[in-house]
Amino acid sequence: MTQISLIKAVRIISRNSSLFKIGKTGQTLDSRLTQHPKFSRIAGLTWSRDHVKIEFLESFLNGYFIRNPKNDNTNAGSAGIMTMSGKYWLYVVYNPIIPKKKKKLTAKPKVRK
């Protein structure tokens, strides 16, 4: 993915969530989500066998979205040490906004003749 397409993907998640956080991992996405109890969903943005590339992209996105009020990241750069493996993920954890259900009409509308 290009940097532009990553920005677009995070914007879509941001618009449809109450809170999000950008991160990187060498773990599976499901394993990583269990380490974020504050969030209910995880989306893999891209992956690579090159951990330096993923660290760069995380730093780029964190810097880009640092002022977004829904962003839970506190650092503009790449944060934390990543578990080393052969596959590295750039991801977003988030809490989706659940649309409110429409209220049903309780009274029957009056019909005029």
C-alpha positions in Angstrom: 0.0 0.0 0.0 1.1 3.5 -0.7 1.2 6.2 2.1 -1.8 7.9 0.5 -3.9 4.7 0.6 -2.9 4.0 4.2 -4.0 7.6 5.1 -7.3 6.9 3.4 -7.8 3.6 5.2 -7.2 5.2 8.6 -9.5 8.1 7.8 -12.3 5.7 7.0 -11.7 3.9 10.3 -11.5 7.2 12.2 -14.8 8.4 10.8 -16.6 5.2 11.8 -15.1 4.7 15.2 -15.2 6.4 18.6 -11.5 5.7 19.3 -8.6 4.2 17.4 -4.9 3.5 17.8 -2.2 2.8 15.2 0.4 0.1 15.9 2.8 -2.5 14.6 3.4 -6.1 15.5 5.3 -9.3 14.7 2.4 -11.3 16.2 -0.8 -12.4 14.6 -3.5 -9.7 14.6 -5.8 -11.7 16.8 -3.0 -12.1 19.4 -2.3 -8.4 19.3 -5.9 -7.5 19.7 -6.0 -9.4 23.0 -3.3 -7.0 24.3 -5.5 -4.0 23.6 -8.4 -4.5 26.1 -9.7 -0.9 25.4 -10.5 -1.8 21.8 -12.9 -4.3 20.2 -11.7 -4.5 16.6 -8.4 -4.7 14.7 -7.7 -4.0 11.0 -4.5 -5.0 9.3 -3.5 -2.2 7.0 -0.5 -3.8 5.4 2.3 -6.3 6.2 5.9 -6.9 5.2 8.8 -9.2 6.0 10.9 -6.0 6.5 10.3 -4.7 10.0 12.1 -1.4 9.3 9.4 -0.6 6.6 6.6 -1.3 9.1 8.3 0.9 11.7 8.6 3.7 9.2 5.0 3.5 8.2 3.8 3.4 11.8 5.9 6.5 12.6 4.5 8.3 9.4 0.8 7.5 10.3 1.2 8.4 14.0 2.7 11.7 13.0 0.0 12.3 10.4 -2.9 11.5 12.8 -1.5 12.7 16.1 -3.9 15.7 16.4 -7.0 13.6 15.5 -9.2 13.8 18.7 -10.2 10.1 18.3 -6.5 8.9 18.1 -5.4 7.2 21.3 -1.7 7.3 20.3 0.4 9.6 22.5 3.6 9.7 20.5 4.0 11.1 17.0 6.7 8.6 16.1 7.0 4.9 16.2 6.4 3.6 19.7 7.5 0.5 21.5 9.5 -2.6 20.6 8.0 -5.0 18.1 8.1 -8.8 18.5 10.5 -10.1 15.9 9.2 -12.7 13.5 9.1 -13.2 9.7 5.9 -11.2 9.2 5.2 -7.7 10.5 1.8 -6.0 10.5 0.8 -2.3 10.5 -2.6 -2.2 12.1 -5.3 -0.1 13.6 -7.3 -1.1 16.7 -10.6 0.7 17.1 -14.1 0.8 18.6 -16.7 1.1 15.9 -19.6 3.5 16.2 -22.8 1.5 16.4 -25.6 3.3 14.6 -28.6 4.0 16.8 -31.7 2.0 15.9 -34.6 4.0 14.4 -37.5 4.4 16.7 -40.7 2.6 15.6 -43.8 4.6 15.4 -46.1 3.8 18.3 -49.1 5.7 17.1 -50.9 5.0 13.9 -50.8 8.0 11.5 -54.2 9.7 11.0 -55.6 9.2 7.6 -57.6 12.1 6.2 -60.5 11.6 3.8 
